[in-house]
Amino acid sequence: MCQKSRTGSTQWIEPATVPGANLTECSRCFAESLIWRLFFPGRPFAPRCFMSASARLPLLSGIPATVPIPNLLVVDDDATVRQQLERLYIQKGHSVVAVSSAEEAISRLGEEDIDFVITDIKLPGMDGVQLISYIHQNLPDVPVIALTGDSDIQTAVNVLKLGASDFVVKPFDLAAVDESTRVALEKSNVYMEIRHLRRWLKDRSIFGGMLGKTPEMHRVFEIIRMVAPTDMTVLVQGETGTGKELVASAIHYQSGRCQGPFVTINCAGFPETLLESELFGYEKGAFTGAEKAKPGKIELAHGGTLFLDEIESMSPVMQGKLLRVLEDQKFQRLGANTNIRVDMRVIAASNVPLKDLVAQGRMRSDFYYRINVIPIHLVPLRQRKVDIPLLVHDFLRHHAVAATKNINAISKPVMGVLMDYAWPGNIRELQNMLERAIVLATGRVIETVDLPDLAKEPQSKEENQAISGASFDQWMREQEKCYLAQNLAAFGGNVALTAKSCGIGLRTLSRKIRLHKLDLKHFKRKPAASRIDLAEEIEPA
C-alpha cells in the first residue's frame, strides 16, 4: 500500500508491515504498479493512494475510478441452463459471454479478457474437466466454478484438484450460484483489476486502438514506443484504411507533447491556394474575403503535433514552403511581415510510396528526406489475416448497437468468408462491413455478411481443391500452423519471444509446436528478428 512520508513524498510500503493492512485494500494501487512496470520499464513508480478505498487516487492519468465490470464466460451445452445463468449474471450487472462447447470457450478465452468461468463437466467433444485443466495451466488467475450432476464427494474433490474454485450440483439454486460467484470474484479482485487496467490501456490507445498479433504489427508497436519520447519527424506509409492516423495519434499521446494539441489536416482535401491559408493562416485583408485574422494549422499545433495526411498530394511549391518551416521552426501568416516561432512535431502520412514520386519529379528530394526521418510501414489487412478474428471481436465488444442488441459473436462460416476476402479497403472496410452486419442481424450471432465478389483473392487450382475438401476446423488448423511457422521464423526459433508475440503461454506454444510437428532446428538456422534496428529503417533508399 502507499503512505505519505513526513516530507510529503510517497513511498511503497508492503501491506504485511502495516498493522491491519490488507492487500485487497490497495489492490488498485498494486495493479497500477504492475501495469506501470509493464508499459514503462525503467521509469520510477510513485503510487498515490489513501487507506480509504473511496478516497484512493489513480496514478495513471485518466484511469477510471469505477469498479471494473467482470466479464463472465458461461459454458454449457444446455441452452436453458445457459439462458438461466446469463439472465442471472446480467441482472447482477456483469458482462456475459455464453458458449455451448469447451472448444468455443478456449477460443473466447484467447480473444477476450475473461474474469470468471462457470462450466458444465459433461460437454460434447472436449469435456469440462479438460477445460478446467486448460484454464488452470494457462490462466491460473481466472476462477472457475464447475457444474456437475454428480453429488458424490469424490467428484467434488477431483474438480477442486483440477483448479476449480467451487462446484455446484445440478439442479442448482440460482442464489447458491450467485453467492459462489460473488466469493470467487472477490478472491480474484486484484487480478481482475489488473486485467481491467490492461483492458483500459488497450481501449484508451496504448497503441492508438490498434490491435495485432503479427510480427509486422509488433514491430510497428516497438517503433512507436521508441520514437514517441523524441521529437523526430515520422513518415507513416500504407494503403488506405490501414490506420495511419491511429499510428500518429499513438505517437502523440505517448510523447511528452501529449498534453498539447493533436492537429490534423488532409492535404488532398484542399486546392493549393486554400491549403496554404489552412496551414499558415492569414491576417485581415490578406486576400478577398479575409475579413478577420485566422491562425493556421501550424500555429494551432504549437506545443503539440501536426499530422499531415495524404502528403503526396502536396505540390512541389508547397513542399518548399513547408520545408522552410520544418527547418527553421518559424513561419509567417499570409499577409504578415513578422515571423512566428512554433514548437511542434510533424508526422506525415502517405498512401503511395514517396520514393516513386521523387523519381517522377513530383516530390522534392530534400523535402522527402526531411520528413522521412523515422519511416513506419503498415501492412495491408490481407497480409495479416490472422488478426481478423481479433479485430472482429474487439469491434463487436465496443460497438454501441451490438451492445444494445446483445450481439457478441460471429458464426464460423461467416468468419471463414471474412478470412477468404482480400479486403482492398483494409480495416476501414472491415469496420463498415461489420456496421452493416450488426444493423441487419436478427439474432445474437452474425450469420450473414454482405461482401462484393470482386475482391476475392485468386487461388490456384490445387488450393481450391484443398479448401473444398477441408472442413473449417481443418482450414483453421492449417492457418494456425502457418502463423506459428511465420512467427518462429521471424524470431529465429526463439520460443519465449514467439510466445510473447503470439500472446500465448510457453506451455501452449510448446504443445502446438508438437501438434503441428514444427522443427525448431529449421527456424534456428534463420537470423533472429527480436531487436528493432532503427538505423536500417532510417537509411533512405
MIVEXRO-173611 format. One record per residue (C-alpha): residue number from 1; residue in three letters; x, y, z. Coordinates in steps of 0.02 Angstrom, whole numbers, padded with zeros to 5 digits. Example, Ala and Ser with C-alpha at 12.3 -4.5 7.8 and 13.67 -1.06 7.14 Angstrom:
2
R | 1 | ala | 00615 | -00225 | 00390
R | 2 | ser | 00684 | -00053 | 00357
end
This chain:
541
R | 1 | met | 00000 | 00000 | 00000
R | 2 | cys | 00051 | 00182 | -00010
R | 3 | gln | 00081 | 00307 | 00125
R | 4 | lys | 00138 | 00488 | 00133
R | 5 | ser | 00303 | 00518 | 00220
R | 6 | arg | 00337 | 00668 | 00331
R | 7 | thr | 00425 | 00755 | 00187
R | 8 | gly | 00268 | 00740 | 00080
R | 9 | ser | 00341 | 00612 | -00039
R | 10 | thr | 00251 | 00448 | -00075
R | 11 | gln | 00329 | 00280 | -00038
R | 12 | trp | 00277 | 00100 | -00063
R | 13 | ile | 00250 | 00000 | 00097
R | 14 | glu | 00219 | -00186 | 00096
R | 15 | pro | 00047 | -00223 | 00171
R | 16 | ala | 00123 | -00352 | 00287
R | 17 | thr | 00221 | -00215 | 00377
R | 18 | val | 00067 | -00112 | 00419
R | 19 | pro | -00045 | -00174 | 00559
R | 20 | gly | -00218 | -00218 | 00496
R | 21 | ala | -00172 | -00188 | 00314
R | 22 | asn | -00246 | -00294 | 00178
R | 23 | leu | -00179 | -00314 | 00002
R | 24 | thr | -00353 | -00301 | -00073
R | 25 | glu | -00374 | -00131 | 00010
R | 26 | cys | -00236 | -00067 | -00103
R | 27 | ser | -00274 | -00182 | -00249
R | 28 | arg | -00293 | -00035 | -00367
R | 29 | cys | -00126 | 00038 | -00317
R | 30 | phe | -00046 | -00134 | -00328
R | 31 | ala | -00121 | -00160 | -00500
R | 32 | glu | -00063 | 00011 | -00558
R | 33 | ser | 00115 | -00028 | -00504
R | 34 | leu | 00116 | -00188 | -00608
R | 35 | ile | 00043 | -00102 | -00761
R | 36 | trp | 00166 | 00042 | -00742
R | 37 | arg | 00315 | -00076 | -00735
R | 38 | leu | 00248 | -00171 | -00885
R | 39 | phe | 00223 | -00023 | -01002
R | 40 | phe | 00353 | 00099 | -00931
R | 41 | pro | 00503 | -00008 | -00881
R | 42 | gly | 00643 | 00089 | -00800
R | 43 | arg | 00536 | 00238 | -00751
R | 44 | pro | 00511 | 00268 | -00564
R | 45 | phe | 00341 | 00221 | -00497
R | 46 | ala | 00265 | 00340 | -00368
R | 47 | pro | 00093 | 00274 | -00320
R | 48 | arg | -00031 | 00391 | -00237
R | 49 | cys | -00174 | 00320 | -00137
R | 50 | phe | -00252 | 00332 | 00035
R | 51 | met | -00305 | 00197 | 00156
R | 52 | ser | -00487 | 00231 | 00113
R | 53 | ala | -00539 | 00147 | -00048
R | 54 | ser | -00663 | 00287 | -00084
R | 55 | ala | -00527 | 00419 | -00072
R | 56 | arg | -00397 | 00322 | -00172
R | 57 | leu | -00324 | 00420 | -00317
R | 58 | pro | -00269 | 00333 | -00477
R | 59 | leu | -00089 | 00357 | -00527
R | 60 | leu | -00107 | 00343 | -00714
R | 61 | ser | -00196 | 00499 | -00775
R | 62 | gly | -00372 | 00465 | -00836
R | 63 | ile | -00392 | 00289 | -00768
R | 64 | pro | -00575 | 00268 | -00720
R | 65 | ala | -00602 | 00255 | -00533
R | 66 | thr | -00757 | 00147 | -00553
R | 67 | val | -00760 | -00036 | -00504
R | 68 | pro | -00723 | -00144 | -00657
R | 69 | ile | -00868 | -00241 | -00731
R | 70 | pro | -00823 | -00427 | -00728
R | 71 | asn | -00827 | -00517 | -00894
R | 72 | leu | -00902 | -00690 | -00864
R | 73 | leu | -00897 | -00844 | -00976
R | 74 | val | -01038 | -00972 | -00965
R | 75 | val | -01004 | -01144 | -01042
R | 76 | asp | -01148 | -01269 | -01054
R | 77 | asp | -01222 | -01369 | -01197
R | 78 | asp | -01397 | -01350 | -01123
R | 79 | ala | -01474 | -01191 | -01195
R | 80 | thr | -01595 | -01175 | -01048
R | 81 | val | -01454 | -01177 | -00920
R | 82 | arg | -01355 | -01050 | -01022
R | 83 | gln | -01505 | -00933 | -01028
R | 84 | gln | -01537 | -00951 | -00841
R | 85 | leu | -01358 | -00910 | -00794
R | 86 | glu | -01344 | -00772 | -00923
R | 87 | arg | -01503 | -00689 | -00858
R | 88 | leu | -01440 | -00704 | -00678
R | 89 | tyr | -01271 | -00625 | -00715
R | 90 | ile | -01342 | -00486 | -00823
R | 91 | gln | -01462 | -00440 | -00682
R | 92 | lys | -01311 | -00428 | -00567
R | 93 | gly | -01228 | -00305 | -00686
R | 94 | his | -01097 | -00422 | -00759
R | 95 | ser | -01043 | -00436 | -00940
R | 96 | val | -01082 | -00612 | -01003
R | 97 | val | -01021 | -00722 | -01146
R | 98 | ala | -01112 | -00889 | -01167
R | 99 | val | -01048 | -01036 | -01271
R | 100 | ser | -01100 | -01217 | -01292
R | 101 | ser | -00934 | -01309 | -01301
R | 102 | ala | -00761 | -01312 | -01223
R | 103 | glu | -00681 | -01278 | -01392
R | 104 | glu | -00781 | -01117 | -01410
R | 105 | ala | -00735 | -01070 | -01231
R | 106 | ile | -00549 | -01089 | -01266
R | 107 | ser | -00569 | -00983 | -01422
R | 108 | arg | -00655 | -00844 | -01324
R | 109 | leu | -00525 | -00854 | -01185
R | 110 | gly | -00392 | -00819 | -01315
R | 111 | glu | -00486 | -00674 | -01393
R | 112 | glu | -00557 | -00584 | -01241
R | 113 | asp | -00513 | -00539 | -01062
R | 114 | ile | -00618 | -00661 | -00960
R | 115 | asp | -00628 | -00635 | -00771
R | 116 | phe | -00729 | -00789 | -00722
R | 117 | val | -00786 | -00954 | -00797
R | 118 | ile | -00931 | -01067 | -00749
R | 119 | thr | -00935 | -01230 | -00846
R | 120 | asp | -01029 | -01394 | -00852
R | 121 | ile | -00925 | -01551 | -00829
R | 122 | lys | -01013 | -01653 | -00962
R | 123 | leu | -00989 | -01568 | -01130
R | 124 | pro | -00987 | -01635 | -01308
R | 125 | gly | -00811 | -01661 | -01376
R | 126 | met | -00686 | -01589 | -01253
R | 127 | asp | -00766 | -01605 | -01080
R | 128 | gly | -00770 | -01484 | -00935
R | 129 | val | -00632 | -01574 | -00841
R | 130 | gln | -00510 | -01542 | -00983
R | 131 | leu | -00569 | -01362 | -00997
R | 132 | ile | -00539 | -01331 | -00810
R | 133 | ser | -00366 | -01408 | -00826
R | 134 | tyr | -00328 | -01297 | -00977
R | 135 | ile | -00383 | -01139 | -00884
R | 136 | his | -00283 | -01188 | -00730
R | 137 | gln | -00125 | -01211 | -00834
R | 138 | asn | -00141 | -01060 | -00949
R | 139 | leu | -00247 | -00935 | -00849
R | 140 | pro | -00218 | -00980 | -00666
R | 141 | asp | -00286 | -00813 | -00603
R | 142 | val | -00459 | -00842 | -00682
R | 143 | pro | -00578 | -00926 | -00557
R | 144 | val | -00684 | -01071 | -00618
R | 145 | ile | -00845 | -01146 | -00547
R | 146 | ala | -00896 | -01320 | -00607
R | 147 | leu | -01074 | -01377 | -00635
R | 148 | thr | -01097 | -01564 | -00607
R | 149 | gly | -01242 | -01685 | -00596
R | 150 | asp | -01147 | -01798 | -00475
R | 151 | ser | -01161 | -01761 | -00290
R | 152 | asp | -01028 | -01882 | -00227
R | 153 | ile | -00879 | -01817 | -00131
R | 154 | gln | -00750 | -01892 | -00250
R | 155 | thr | -00816 | -01791 | -00397
R | 156 | ala | -00803 | -01632 | -00294
R | 157 | val | -00625 | -01673 | -00240
R | 158 | asn | -00570 | -01711 | -00417
R | 159 | val | -00644 | -01549 | -00483
R | 160 | leu | -00560 | -01445 | -00347
R | 161 | lys | -00394 | -01533 | -00376
R | 162 | leu | -00401 | -01481 | -00558
R | 163 | gly | -00404 | -01298 | -00504
R | 164 | ala | -00590 | -01256 | -00488
R | 165 | ser | -00636 | -01129 | -00355
R | 166 | asp | -00801 | -01217 | -00314
R | 167 | phe | -00930 | -01336 | -00385
R | 168 | val | -01119 | -01330 | -00394
R | 169 | val | -01230 | -01485 | -00409
R | 170 | lys | -01371 | -01488 | -00538
R | 171 | pro | -01513 | -01449 | -00524
R | 172 | phe | -01445 | -01293 | -00441
R | 173 | asp | -01516 | -01148 | -00343
R | 174 | leu | -01480 | -00982 | -00429
R | 175 | ala | -01450 | -00899 | -00260
R | 176 | ala | -01314 | -01027 | -00222
R | 177 | val | -01233 | -00997 | -00391
R | 178 | asp | -01239 | -00809 | -00362
R | 179 | glu | -01156 | -00825 | -00191
R | 180 | ser | -01021 | -00942 | -00255
R | 181 | thr | -00986 | -00824 | -00400
R | 182 | arg | -00976 | -00674 | -00283
R | 183 | val | -00849 | -00760 | -00170
R | 184 | ala | -00741 | -00815 | -00317
R | 185 | leu | -00738 | -00640 | -00392
R | 186 | glu | -00694 | -00561 | -00225
R | 187 | lys | -00546 | -00678 | -00204
R | 188 | ser | -00480 | -00636 | -00377
R | 189 | asn | -00513 | -00450 | -00361
R | 190 | val | -00331 | -00397 | -00378
R | 191 | tyr | -00306 | -00495 | -00538
R | 192 | met | -00471 | -00432 | -00606
R | 193 | glu | -00413 | -00252 | -00577
R | 194 | ile | -00251 | -00290 | -00670
R | 195 | arg | -00348 | -00359 | -00817
R | 196 | his | -00465 | -00209 | -00808
R | 197 | leu | -00316 | -00089 | -00817
R | 198 | arg | -00241 | -00186 | -00961
R | 199 | arg | -00409 | -00175 | -01048
R | 200 | trp | -00420 | 00011 | -01013
R | 201 | leu | -00245 | 00043 | -01078
R | 202 | lys | -00286 | -00052 | -01237
R | 203 | asp | -00455 | 00034 | -01258
R | 204 | arg | -00379 | 00206 | -01225
R | 205 | ser | -00248 | 00189 | -01361
R | 206 | ile | -00092 | 00120 | -01282
R | 207 | phe | -00063 | 00090 | -01467
R | 208 | gly | -00195 | 00209 | -01527
R | 209 | gly | -00329 | 00075 | -01530
R | 210 | met | -00225 | -00037 | -01644
R | 211 | leu | -00230 | -00225 | -01620
R | 212 | gly | -00115 | -00355 | -01694
R | 213 | lys | -00025 | -00519 | -01661
R | 214 | thr | 00086 | -00524 | -01815
R | 215 | pro | 00274 | -00486 | -01807
R | 216 | glu | 00246 | -00340 | -01927
R | 217 | met | 00123 | -00255 | -01809
R | 218 | his | 00231 | -00292 | -01657
R | 219 | arg | 00374 | -00207 | -01749
R | 220 | val | 00263 | -00054 | -01776
R | 221 | phe | 00217 | -00054 | -01590
R | 222 | glu | 00401 | -00064 | -01541
R | 223 | ile | 00448 | 00081 | -01655
R | 224 | ile | 00307 | 00184 | -01581
R | 225 | arg | 00374 | 00151 | -01406
R | 226 | met | 00550 | 00202 | -01456
R | 227 | val | 00505 | 00354 | -01560
R | 228 | ala | 00366 | 00431 | -01455
R | 229 | pro | 00480 | 00509 | -01321
R | 230 | thr | 00580 | 00601 | -01456
R | 231 | asp | 00533 | 00746 | -01570
R | 232 | met | 00589 | 00661 | -01731
R | 233 | thr | 00483 | 00680 | -01887
R | 234 | val | 00391 | 00520 | -01932
R | 235 | leu | 00328 | 00461 | -02102
R | 236 | val | 00188 | 00331 | -02098
R | 237 | gln | 00157 | 00241 | -02262
R | 238 | gly | 00021 | 00115 | -02302
R | 239 | glu | -00134 | 00084 | -02404
R | 240 | thr | -00298 | 00174 | -02371
R | 241 | gly | -00384 | 00109 | -02216
R | 242 | thr | -00232 | 00031 | -02131
R | 243 | gly | -00236 | 00150 | -01982
R | 244 | lys | -00105 | 00284 | -02018
R | 245 | glu | -00193 | 00415 | -01913
R | 246 | leu | -00203 | 00291 | -01769
R | 247 | val | -00013 | 00273 | -01775
R | 248 | ala | 00008 | 00462 | -01773
R | 249 | ser | -00114 | 00477 | -01627
R | 250 | ala | -00024 | 00341 | -01529
R | 251 | ile | 00144 | 00428 | -01553
R | 252 | his | 00072 | 00594 | -01496
R | 253 | tyr | -00016 | 00529 | -01341
R | 254 | gln | 00135 | 00430 | -01283
R | 255 | ser | 00254 | 00577 | -01306
R | 256 | gly | 00297 | 00723 | -01194
R | 257 | arg | 00178 | 00827 | -01300
R | 258 | cys | 00025 | 00726 | -01250
R | 259 | gln | -00048 | 00875 | -01157
R | 260 | gly | -00030 | 00983 | -01312
R | 261 | pro | -00144 | 00988 | -01465
R | 262 | phe | -00151 | 00850 | -01596
R | 263 | val | -00193 | 00945 | -01756
R | 264 | thr | -00236 | 00851 | -01916
R | 265 | ile | -00255 | 00909 | -02096
R | 266 | asn | -00291 | 00810 | -02254
R | 267 | cys | -00182 | 00889 | -02387
R | 268 | ala | -00288 | 00811 | -02526
R | 269 | gly | -00443 | 00900 | -02464
R | 270 | phe | -00390 | 01074 | -02518
R | 271 | pro | -00329 | 01155 | -02680
R | 272 | glu | -00155 | 01227 | -02667
R | 273 | thr | -00208 | 01408 | -02631
R | 274 | leu | -00328 | 01356 | -02492
R | 275 | leu | -00202 | 01230 | -02421
R | 276 | glu | -00076 | 01369 | -02395
R | 277 | ser | -00201 | 01476 | -02300
R | 278 | glu | -00257 | 01325 | -02198
R | 279 | leu | -00078 | 01283 | -02148
R | 280 | phe | -00005 | 01457 | -02122
R | 281 | gly | -00160 | 01558 | -02077
R | 282 | tyr | -00186 | 01737 | -02134
R | 283 | glu | -00205 | 01916 | -02075
R | 284 | lys | -00358 | 02025 | -02100
R | 285 | gly | -00363 | 02089 | -02279
R | 286 | ala | -00231 | 01966 | -02342
R | 287 | phe | -00347 | 01921 | -02487
R | 288 | thr | -00525 | 01949 | -02542
R | 289 | gly | -00642 | 01880 | -02410
R | 290 | ala | -00515 | 01883 | -02268
R | 291 | glu | -00622 | 01990 | -02154
R | 292 | lys | -00529 | 01940 | -01996
R | 293 | ala | -00365 | 01858 | -01950
R | 294 | lys | -00361 | 01669 | -01932
R | 295 | pro | -00223 | 01558 | -01863
R | 296 | gly | -00169 | 01410 | -01971
R | 297 | lys | -00144 | 01229 | -01927
R | 298 | ile | 00042 | 01256 | -01898
R | 299 | glu | 00009 | 01391 | -01770
R | 300 | leu | -00128 | 01288 | -01686
R | 301 | ala | -00007 | 01142 | -01669
R | 302 | his | 00114 | 01243 | -01560
R | 303 | gly | 00166 | 01135 | -01412
R | 304 | gly | 00092 | 00980 | -01491
R | 305 | thr | 00091 | 00877 | -01651
R | 306 | leu | 00042 | 00919 | -01831
R | 307 | phe | -00018 | 00770 | -01933
R | 308 | leu | -00010 | 00794 | -02122
R | 309 | asp | -00115 | 00659 | -02205
R | 310 | glu | -00101 | 00617 | -02392
R | 311 | ile | 00055 | 00723 | -02407
R | 312 | glu | 00086 | 00651 | -02580
R | 313 | ser | -00047 | 00771 | -02648
R | 314 | met | 00055 | 00925 | -02597
R | 315 | ser | 00133 | 01020 | -02742
R | 316 | pro | 00323 | 01046 | -02752
R | 317 | val | 00298 | 01233 | -02723
R | 318 | met | 00203 | 01200 | -02563
R | 319 | gln | 00332 | 01071 | -02512
R | 320 | gly | 00467 | 01204 | -02522
R | 321 | lys | 00370 | 01323 | -02409
R | 322 | leu | 00336 | 01187 | -02281
R | 323 | leu | 00518 | 01130 | -02288
R | 324 | arg | 00575 | 01301 | -02227
R | 325 | val | 00454 | 01290 | -02080
R | 326 | leu | 00519 | 01118 | -02032
R | 327 | glu | 00699 | 01177 | -02037
R | 328 | asp | 00680 | 01348 | -01954
R | 329 | gln | 00529 | 01315 | -01841
R | 330 | lys | 00456 | 01483 | -01889
R | 331 | phe | 00331 | 01546 | -02018
R | 332 | gln | 00230 | 01696 | -02074
R | 333 | arg | 00043 | 01711 | -02091
R | 334 | leu | -00019 | 01761 | -02264
R | 335 | gly | -00017 | 01950 | -02274
R | 336 | ala | 00100 | 01970 | -02124
R | 337 | asn | 00281 | 02031 | -02115
R | 338 | thr | 00331 | 01958 | -01946
R | 339 | asn | 00390 | 01783 | -01909
R | 340 | ile | 00301 | 01674 | -01782
R | 341 | arg | 00402 | 01541 | -01691
R | 342 | val | 00322 | 01372 | -01672
R | 343 | asp | 00368 | 01219 | -01569
R | 344 | met | 00286 | 01066 | -01646
R | 345 | arg | 00317 | 00890 | -01701
R | 346 | val | 00269 | 00838 | -01878
R | 347 | ile | 00201 | 00667 | -01928
R | 348 | ala | 00163 | 00640 | -02112
R | 349 | ala | 00065 | 00500 | -02197
R | 350 | ser | 00052 | 00438 | -02375
R | 351 | asn | -00049 | 00308 | -02471
R | 352 | val | 00085 | 00286 | -02604
R | 353 | pro | 00274 | 00254 | -02597
R | 354 | leu | 00351 | 00428 | -02593
R | 355 | lys | 00514 | 00365 | -02668
R | 356 | asp | 00420 | 00339 | -02831
R | 357 | leu | 00359 | 00520 | -02827
R | 358 | val | 00537 | 00581 | -02802
R | 359 | ala | 00594 | 00479 | -02953
R | 360 | gln | 00450 | 00552 | -03055
R | 361 | gly | 00493 | 00729 | -03003
R | 362 | arg | 00327 | 00755 | -02913
R | 363 | met | 00412 | 00771 | -02742
R | 364 | arg | 00566 | 00868 | -02693
R | 365 | ser | 00707 | 00753 | -02635
R | 366 | asp | 00758 | 00872 | -02494
R | 367 | phe | 00578 | 00876 | -02431
R | 368 | tyr | 00566 | 00686 | -02440
R | 369 | tyr | 00725 | 00660 | -02338
R | 370 | arg | 00668 | 00792 | -02213
R | 371 | ile | 00503 | 00703 | -02173
R | 372 | asn | 00571 | 00526 | -02191
R | 373 | val | 00674 | 00527 | -02031
R | 374 | ile | 00581 | 00382 | -01950
R | 375 | pro | 00482 | 00279 | -02077
R | 376 | ile | 00341 | 00165 | -02021
R | 377 | his | 00260 | 00047 | -02145
R | 378 | leu | 00087 | -00026 | -02112
R | 379 | val | 00049 | -00191 | -02199
R | 380 | pro | -00122 | -00213 | -02280
R | 381 | leu | -00252 | -00321 | -02193
R | 382 | arg | -00238 | -00458 | -02325
R | 383 | gln | -00059 | -00488 | -02263
R | 384 | arg | -00110 | -00502 | -02080
R | 385 | lys | -00270 | -00604 | -02091
R | 386 | val | -00231 | -00691 | -01927
R | 387 | asp | -00283 | -00526 | -01844
R | 388 | ile | -00458 | -00527 | -01921
R | 389 | pro | -00542 | -00628 | -01780
R | 390 | leu | -00459 | -00515 | -01651
R | 391 | leu | -00518 | -00358 | -01740
R | 392 | val | -00695 | -00426 | -01766
R | 393 | his | -00723 | -00474 | -01584
R | 394 | asp | -00646 | -00312 | -01521
R | 395 | phe | -00762 | -00212 | -01635
R | 396 | leu | -00915 | -00310 | -01577
R | 397 | arg | -00866 | -00283 | -01395
R | 398 | his | -00858 | -00093 | -01415
R | 399 | his | -00999 | -00058 | -01539
R | 400 | ala | -01148 | 00028 | -01459
R | 401 | val | -01280 | -00053 | -01571
R | 402 | ala | -01201 | -00225 | -01545
R | 403 | ala | -01212 | -00198 | -01357
R | 404 | thr | -01394 | -00144 | -01370
R | 405 | lys | -01440 | -00297 | -01475
R | 406 | asn | -01327 | -00408 | -01366
R | 407 | ile | -01227 | -00466 | -01519
R | 408 | asn | -01064 | -00541 | -01458
R | 409 | ala | -01013 | -00672 | -01585
R | 410 | ile | -00995 | -00713 | -01769
R | 411 | ser | -01028 | -00885 | -01843
R | 412 | lys | -00887 | -00997 | -01905
R | 413 | pro | -00946 | -00998 | -02088
R | 414 | val | -00952 | -00808 | -02088
R | 415 | met | -00779 | -00798 | -02010
R | 416 | gly | -00718 | -00913 | -02150
R | 417 | val | -00791 | -00791 | -02278
R | 418 | leu | -00701 | -00645 | -02194
R | 419 | met | -00537 | -00741 | -02193
R | 420 | asp | -00556 | -00778 | -02380
R | 421 | tyr | -00589 | -00597 | -02430
R | 422 | ala | -00447 | -00487 | -02495
R | 423 | trp | -00500 | -00326 | -02404
R | 424 | pro | -00446 | -00192 | -02530
R | 425 | gly | -00513 | -00061 | -02409
R | 426 | asn | -00419 | -00140 | -02263
R | 427 | ile | -00478 | -00112 | -02083
R | 428 | arg | -00594 | 00031 | -02130
R | 429 | glu | -00687 | -00085 | -02250
R | 430 | leu | -00695 | -00220 | -02116
R | 431 | gln | -00773 | -00097 | -01994
R | 432 | asn | -00901 | -00037 | -02121
R | 433 | met | -00948 | -00217 | -02163
R | 434 | leu | -00972 | -00257 | -01978
R | 435 | glu | -01078 | -00100 | -01957
R | 436 | arg | -01197 | -00164 | -02091
R | 437 | ala | -01198 | -00340 | -02020
R | 438 | ile | -01238 | -00278 | -01845
R | 439 | val | -01382 | -00170 | -01904
R | 440 | leu | -01457 | -00310 | -02011
R | 441 | ala | -01428 | -00452 | -01886
R | 442 | thr | -01587 | -00530 | -01816
R | 443 | gly | -01506 | -00635 | -01679
R | 444 | arg | -01363 | -00627 | -01557
R | 445 | val | -01240 | -00706 | -01681
R | 446 | ile | -01196 | -00631 | -01850
R | 447 | glu | -01244 | -00764 | -01976
R | 448 | thr | -01226 | -00670 | -02142
R | 449 | val | -01116 | -00532 | -02213
R | 450 | asp | -01128 | -00434 | -02375
R | 451 | leu | -00961 | -00435 | -02468
R | 452 | pro | -00927 | -00399 | -02653
R | 453 | asp | -00859 | -00543 | -02756
R | 454 | leu | -00732 | -00437 | -02848
R | 455 | ala | -00603 | -00438 | -02708
R | 456 | lys | -00588 | -00624 | -02676
R | 457 | glu | -00406 | -00675 | -02676
R | 458 | pro | -00356 | -00777 | -02830
R | 459 | gln | -00308 | -00954 | -02783
R | 460 | ser | -00226 | -01094 | -02880
R | 461 | lys | -00322 | -01249 | -02935
R | 462 | glu | -00231 | -01353 | -02805
R | 463 | glu | -00275 | -01230 | -02666
R | 464 | asn | -00458 | -01230 | -02717
R | 465 | gln | -00463 | -01420 | -02716
R | 466 | ala | -00380 | -01425 | -02545
R | 467 | ile | -00501 | -01296 | -02472
R | 468 | ser | -00656 | -01378 | -02545
R | 469 | gly | -00608 | -01545 | -02467
R | 470 | ala | -00567 | -01473 | -02295
R | 471 | ser | -00681 | -01428 | -02151
R | 472 | phe | -00672 | -01257 | -02070
R | 473 | asp | -00580 | -01330 | -01919
R | 474 | gln | -00451 | -01411 | -02033
R | 475 | trp | -00427 | -01248 | -02126
R | 476 | met | -00406 | -01154 | -01962
R | 477 | arg | -00277 | -01281 | -01902
R | 478 | glu | -00178 | -01256 | -02062
R | 479 | gln | -00187 | -01068 | -02040
R | 480 | glu | -00127 | -01086 | -01860
R | 481 | lys | 00019 | -01192 | -01918
R | 482 | cys | 00069 | -01062 | -02049
R | 483 | tyr | 00051 | -00922 | -01921
R | 484 | leu | 00162 | -01010 | -01793
R | 485 | ala | 00291 | -01051 | -01927
R | 486 | gln | 00298 | -00869 | -01981
R | 487 | asn | 00321 | -00808 | -01803
R | 488 | leu | 00454 | -00939 | -01763
R | 489 | ala | 00548 | -00889 | -01920
R | 490 | ala | 00533 | -00704 | -01877
R | 491 | phe | 00607 | -00733 | -01703
R | 492 | gly | 00741 | -00856 | -01756
R | 493 | gly | 00660 | -01005 | -01670
R | 494 | asn | 00659 | -00917 | -01500
R | 495 | val | 00510 | -00997 | -01413
R | 496 | ala | 00496 | -00867 | -01275
R | 497 | leu | 00492 | -00719 | -01395
R | 498 | thr | 00373 | -00810 | -01511
R | 499 | ala | 00253 | -00848 | -01367
R | 500 | lys | 00255 | -00666 | -01314
R | 501 | ser | 00222 | -00609 | -01493
R | 502 | cys | 00077 | -00731 | -01512
R | 503 | gly | 00004 | -00684 | -01343
R | 504 | ile | 00004 | -00863 | -01276
R | 505 | gly | 00096 | -00956 | -01139
R | 506 | leu | 00255 | -01058 | -01164
R | 507 | arg | 00165 | -01220 | -01124
R | 508 | thr | 00030 | -01183 | -01251
R | 509 | leu | 00157 | -01140 | -01385
R | 510 | ser | 00261 | -01295 | -01349
R | 511 | arg | 00105 | -01404 | -01361
R | 512 | lys | 00056 | -01325 | -01527
R | 513 | ile | 00232 | -01347 | -01595
R | 514 | arg | 00220 | -01533 | -01557
R | 515 | leu | 00043 | -01540 | -01626
R | 516 | his | 00094 | -01465 | -01793
R | 517 | lys | 00262 | -01558 | -01795
R | 518 | leu | 00364 | -01399 | -01817
R | 519 | asp | 00553 | -01424 | -01810
R | 520 | leu | 00636 | -01285 | -01710
R | 521 | lys | 00805 | -01325 | -01787
R | 522 | his | 00739 | -01268 | -01954
R | 523 | phe | 00696 | -01096 | -01886
R | 524 | lys | 00855 | -01076 | -01783
R | 525 | arg | 00956 | -01075 | -01943
R | 526 | lys | 00873 | -00909 | -01983
R | 527 | pro | 00929 | -00745 | -01903
R | 528 | ala | 00826 | -00685 | -01756
R | 529 | ala | 00721 | -00529 | -01776
R | 530 | ser | 00693 | -00491 | -01593
R | 531 | arg | 00781 | -00324 | -01599
R | 532 | ile | 00724 | -00167 | -01688
R | 533 | asp | 00861 | -00091 | -01795
R | 534 | leu | 00810 | 00088 | -01820
R | 535 | ala | 00967 | 00126 | -01919
R | 536 | glu | 00906 | 00006 | -02054
R | 537 | glu | 00736 | 00088 | -02052
R | 538 | ile | 00804 | 00264 | -02063
R | 539 | glu | 00925 | 00236 | -02205
R | 540 | pro | 00850 | 00313 | -02362
R | 541 | ala | 00834 | 00203 | -02515
end
